[in-house]
Amino acid sequence: MTTVAPTETRDQRLARLAEHAYNVRMHALRMGEVQGQGYVGQALGAADMLTVSYMDQLRYDVADEHWEGRDRFLLSTGHYAIGLYAALAEAGIVPLAELETYGSDDSRLPMSGMASDTPGMEISGGSLGHGLTVAVGMALGLRHRGLTEQRVFNFLSDGELDEGSTWEAAMGAAHHRLGNLTAMVDMNALQADGPAQGVLRTEPVLDKWKAFGWHAIRVDGNDLPALVDAFDEAREVARAEGQPQVIICDTRVGSGVTMLEDREKAHFMRIEEGEWAICREQLTARYQAAKEAAR
């Protein structure tokens, strides 16, 4: 399915996406509350990226997850699965009621994404640094099969830029002129071991991707208008054979919920029972304020 209505104005498009992004964040909080903890901060930070991907850019069939004409979305960061589940639920691929099973025994929604379990999950992520390599092979395979309209989207984290395999894949994508491949990097500046640039300095990231032969764009990953423009630019560049694209997204862990944005230890959050309602209230207040400001 293509989610952009032909007659939709830009303002209507952005308003629609803002509502979807709000819902995606609410879904993530709903799942987090089931376990009382998890990678909620990453889900909130990446919600806008996931929203634009699933509600604006990707082609898929809700009734047939294996539809050959679909675009492929690869979540390299398996621990971000809570965010992807939220987007899949908002897209209608995963039933909303199933979010209540998140992380439970025998659930199709394990804490780390598994392709064997979850509808719409293309790969099992979590062994960081492998997602882009798989995406390169998949994009090359689609071209060899003559599926020239289909694209491969790879979501990866700034921590994965520490991995040599990521840059080997980046070289391979440019060498094979995989114009059907779009990567997006969540630059939330945080890893399990601390601030990303303290673990391993990777800047200047934009210049590195360009040097590796990619069409590189850097935006505020929590700014929907900027994200839409970046994804539209990538779509204009995308073709079966050409320059791969990367959208580097500077995001904030916990985006949309003030009390979580301010958490010092935010990689894996433990949120107390009474705090979940506060999180929802803060998220709703910010969404309503932004909605009023846009009128």
C-alpha positions as CSV (number, residue, x, y, z in Angstrom):
1,M,0.0,0.0,0.0
2,T,1.1,3.6,-0.6
3,T,0.0,5.7,2.3
4,V,0.3,9.2,0.8
5,A,-3.0,10.3,-0.6
6,P,-2.6,12.0,-4.0
7,T,-4.9,14.9,-3.0
8,E,-3.3,15.4,0.5
9,T,-1.8,18.8,1.1
10,R,1.5,19.1,3.0
11,D,-0.3,20.4,6.1
12,Q,-2.7,17.5,6.0
13,R,0.1,15.1,5.5
14,L,2.0,16.4,8.5
15,A,-1.0,16.5,10.7
16,R,-1.8,12.9,9.8
17,L,1.8,11.8,10.6
18,A,1.8,13.7,13.9
19,E,-1.2,11.8,15.0
20,H,0.3,8.5,14.0
21,A,3.6,9.4,15.8
22,Y,1.6,10.2,18.9
23,N,-0.2,6.8,18.6
24,V,3.1,5.0,18.0
25,R,4.5,6.5,21.2
26,M,1.4,5.6,23.1
27,H,1.6,2.0,21.9
28,A,5.3,1.8,23.1
29,L,4.3,3.1,26.5
30,R,1.5,0.5,26.6
31,M,4.0,-2.3,26.0
32,G,6.6,-0.9,28.3
33,E,4.0,-0.9,31.1
34,V,3.4,-4.6,30.6
35,Q,6.9,-5.3,31.7
36,G,7.6,-2.2,33.8
37,Q,10.8,-1.7,32.0
38,G,12.6,-2.0,28.6
39,Y,14.0,0.0,25.7
40,V,11.2,2.5,25.9
41,G,13.5,5.5,25.5
42,Q,14.7,4.3,22.1
43,A,11.2,3.6,21.0
44,L,10.1,7.1,21.8
45,G,13.2,8.6,20.2
46,A,12.8,6.7,17.0
47,A,9.0,7.0,16.8
48,D,9.0,9.7,14.2
49,M,11.4,7.8,11.9
50,L,9.3,4.7,12.2
51,T,6.1,6.7,11.6
52,V,7.3,8.3,8.4
53,S,8.6,4.9,7.2
54,Y,5.4,3.0,7.8
55,M,2.7,5.7,7.4
56,D,4.2,7.6,4.5
57,Q,6.9,5.7,2.5
58,L,6.7,1.9,2.6
59,R,4.7,-0.2,0.3
60,Y,3.1,-3.3,2.1
61,D,0.0,-5.4,2.2
62,V,-1.6,-5.7,5.6
63,A,-3.3,-8.9,4.5
64,D,-0.1,-10.5,3.1
65,E,3.1,-9.9,4.9
66,H,5.0,-11.9,2.2
67,W,3.6,-9.9,-0.7
68,E,6.4,-9.9,-3.3
69,G,5.7,-6.3,-4.3
70,R,6.4,-5.0,-0.7
71,D,9.3,-2.8,0.3
72,R,11.5,-4.5,2.9
73,F,12.1,-2.9,6.3
74,L,15.1,-4.4,8.2
75,L,15.4,-3.6,11.9
76,S,19.1,-4.1,12.6
77,T,18.8,-3.1,16.2
78,G,16.8,-5.9,17.7
79,H,16.3,-4.3,21.0
80,Y,14.3,-1.5,19.3
81,A,11.6,-4.1,18.6
82,I,9.2,-2.4,21.0
83,G,9.3,0.7,18.7
84,L,8.8,-1.4,15.6
85,Y,5.9,-3.4,17.1
86,A,4.3,0.0,17.9
87,A,4.6,1.0,14.3
88,L,3.4,-2.4,13.0
89,A,0.3,-2.1,15.2
90,E,-0.4,1.4,14.0
91,A,-0.1,0.2,10.4
92,G,-2.5,-2.7,11.1
93,I,0.0,-5.4,10.6
94,V,0.0,-6.5,14.3
95,P,-3.3,-6.5,16.2
96,L,-3.5,-3.7,18.8
97,A,-4.7,-6.2,21.5
98,E,-1.6,-8.3,21.0
99,L,0.6,-5.5,22.4
100,E,-0.5,-6.6,25.8
101,T,1.6,-9.8,25.3
102,Y,4.8,-7.9,24.8
103,G,7.8,-9.8,26.2
104,S,5.7,-12.5,27.7
105,D,6.2,-16.3,27.3
106,D,5.0,-17.6,23.9
107,S,4.3,-14.1,22.7
108,R,4.9,-13.2,19.0
109,L,6.4,-9.9,20.4
110,P,9.6,-10.8,22.2
111,M,11.8,-8.1,23.7
112,S,14.3,-8.6,20.8
113,G,12.8,-8.9,17.4
114,M,12.6,-12.3,15.8
115,A,11.7,-12.8,12.2
116,S,10.3,-16.3,13.0
117,D,7.8,-14.9,15.5
118,T,6.5,-11.5,14.4
119,P,4.4,-10.5,11.3
120,G,6.2,-7.9,9.3
121,M,9.6,-8.6,10.9
122,E,12.0,-9.2,8.0
123,I,15.1,-10.2,10.0
124,S,16.1,-11.2,13.5
125,G,18.2,-8.3,14.7
126,G,20.2,-7.8,17.9
127,S,23.7,-8.9,16.9
128,L,24.6,-5.4,16.1
129,G,26.4,-4.4,12.9
130,H,24.8,-7.1,10.7
131,G,21.6,-5.4,9.5
132,L,23.2,-3.3,6.7
133,T,25.0,-6.4,5.4
134,V,21.8,-8.3,5.1
135,A,20.1,-5.3,3.5
136,V,22.8,-5.1,0.8
137,G,22.3,-8.7,-0.1
138,M,18.5,-8.3,-0.1
139,A,18.7,-5.2,-2.3
140,L,21.0,-6.9,-4.7
141,G,18.8,-10.0,-4.8
142,L,15.7,-7.9,-5.6
143,R,17.5,-6.4,-8.6
144,H,18.7,-9.8,-9.8
145,R,15.1,-11.0,-9.7
146,G,13.9,-8.1,-11.7
147,L,11.9,-6.5,-8.9
148,T,13.0,-3.0,-9.8
149,E,10.3,-0.9,-8.0
150,Q,10.9,-2.5,-4.6
151,R,13.1,-0.8,-2.0
152,V,15.0,-2.0,1.0
153,F,15.0,0.2,4.2
154,N,17.5,-0.5,6.9
155,F,17.2,1.0,10.4
156,L,20.5,1.0,12.3
157,S,21.8,2.8,15.4
158,D,24.8,5.1,15.9
159,G,26.4,2.4,18.0
160,E,26.5,0.2,14.9
161,L,28.7,2.7,13.2
162,D,31.4,1.3,15.6
163,E,31.3,-2.0,13.7
164,G,33.6,-2.6,10.7
165,S,30.9,-4.8,9.1
166,T,28.7,-1.7,8.7
167,W,31.3,0.1,6.7
168,E,32.1,-3.0,4.6
169,A,28.4,-3.2,3.7
170,A,28.4,0.6,3.0
171,M,31.3,0.1,0.5
172,G,29.5,-2.9,-1.0
173,A,26.3,-1.0,-1.5
174,A,28.0,1.8,-3.3
175,H,30.1,-0.6,-5.4
176,H,27.0,-2.5,-6.6
177,R,25.1,0.8,-7.1
178,L,22.2,-0.2,-5.0
179,G,19.9,2.7,-5.5
180,N,17.1,0.6,-4.1
181,L,18.6,0.7,-0.6
182,T,17.9,3.4,2.0
183,A,19.5,3.4,5.4
184,M,18.4,5.4,8.4
185,V,20.7,5.9,11.4
186,D,19.3,6.7,14.8
187,M,21.9,9.1,16.2
188,N,20.6,9.3,19.8
189,A,24.2,9.6,21.1
190,L,23.7,6.9,23.7
191,Q,25.0,3.3,24.1
192,A,24.8,0.8,26.8
193,D,28.3,1.8,27.9
194,G,27.6,5.5,27.9
195,P,27.6,8.5,25.5
196,A,28.3,7.2,22.0
197,Q,31.1,9.6,21.3
198,G,32.8,8.5,24.5
199,V,32.7,4.9,23.5
200,L,34.1,5.5,20.0
201,R,34.2,8.8,18.2
202,T,32.6,8.3,14.7
203,E,32.1,11.9,13.6
204,P,32.0,13.4,11.0
205,V,29.3,10.9,10.2
206,L,27.8,12.8,7.3
207,D,31.1,13.2,5.5
208,K,32.0,9.6,6.0
209,W,28.9,8.3,4.3
210,K,29.4,10.7,1.5
211,A,33.0,9.5,1.1
212,F,31.7,5.9,0.9
213,G,29.6,6.9,-2.1
214,W,26.2,7.4,-0.5
215,H,23.6,10.2,-1.0
216,A,23.7,11.4,2.6
217,I,21.2,13.6,4.4
218,R,21.3,14.7,8.1
219,V,18.2,16.0,9.9
220,D,16.6,16.3,13.3
221,G,15.0,12.9,13.6
222,N,12.3,14.3,15.9
223,D,11.2,17.0,13.4
224,L,8.5,15.5,11.2
225,P,8.6,18.1,8.5
226,A,12.4,17.7,8.2
227,L,12.1,13.9,8.2
228,V,9.4,14.0,5.5
229,D,11.6,16.2,3.3
230,A,14.6,13.9,3.8
231,F,12.6,10.7,3.0
232,D,11.1,12.4,-0.1
233,E,14.6,13.4,-1.2
234,A,15.8,9.8,-0.8
235,R,12.8,8.6,-2.8
236,E,13.6,10.9,-5.6
237,V,17.2,9.5,-5.7
238,A,16.1,5.9,-5.3
239,R,16.2,3.6,-8.4
240,A,17.0,0.0,-9.2
241,E,20.6,1.0,-10.0
242,G,22.2,4.1,-8.6
243,Q,23.4,5.8,-5.5
244,P,22.3,4.3,-2.1
245,Q,20.8,6.8,0.3
246,V,21.3,7.3,4.1
247,I,19.2,9.5,6.3
248,I,21.2,10.4,9.5
249,C,18.7,11.3,12.2
250,D,19.7,13.1,15.4
251,T,17.1,12.0,17.9
252,R,16.5,12.4,21.7
253,V,16.0,9.3,23.9
254,G,12.5,9.5,25.4
255,S,11.3,12.1,22.9
256,G,7.8,13.4,23.7
257,V,7.9,12.5,27.4
258,T,9.7,15.1,29.4
259,M,10.4,13.0,32.5
260,L,12.1,10.3,30.3
261,E,14.0,12.8,28.2
262,D,15.6,13.9,31.4
263,R,16.6,10.5,32.7
264,E,20.3,10.1,33.3
265,K,20.3,6.3,32.8
266,A,18.2,5.9,29.8
267,H,19.5,3.0,27.7
268,F,17.3,0.4,29.5
269,M,14.7,2.1,31.7
270,R,12.9,0.9,34.8
271,I,9.8,3.0,35.1
272,E,7.8,2.8,38.4
273,E,4.2,1.8,38.4
274,G,2.9,5.2,39.2
275,E,5.0,6.9,36.5
276,W,3.3,5.4,33.5
277,A,0.2,7.6,33.8
278,I,2.5,10.6,34.1
279,C,4.3,9.6,30.9
280,R,1.0,9.4,29.0
281,E,-0.1,12.7,30.4
282,Q,3.1,14.5,29.4
283,L,3.0,12.9,25.9
284,T,-0.6,13.9,25.4
285,A,0.0,17.4,26.6
286,R,2.9,17.9,24.3
287,Y,1.0,16.5,21.3
288,Q,-2.1,18.7,22.0
289,A,0.1,21.8,22.4
290,A,1.9,21.1,19.0
291,K,-1.5,20.5,17.4
292,E,-2.8,23.8,18.6
293,A,0.3,25.6,17.5
294,A,0.0,24.2,14.0
295,R,-3.5,25.6,13.5
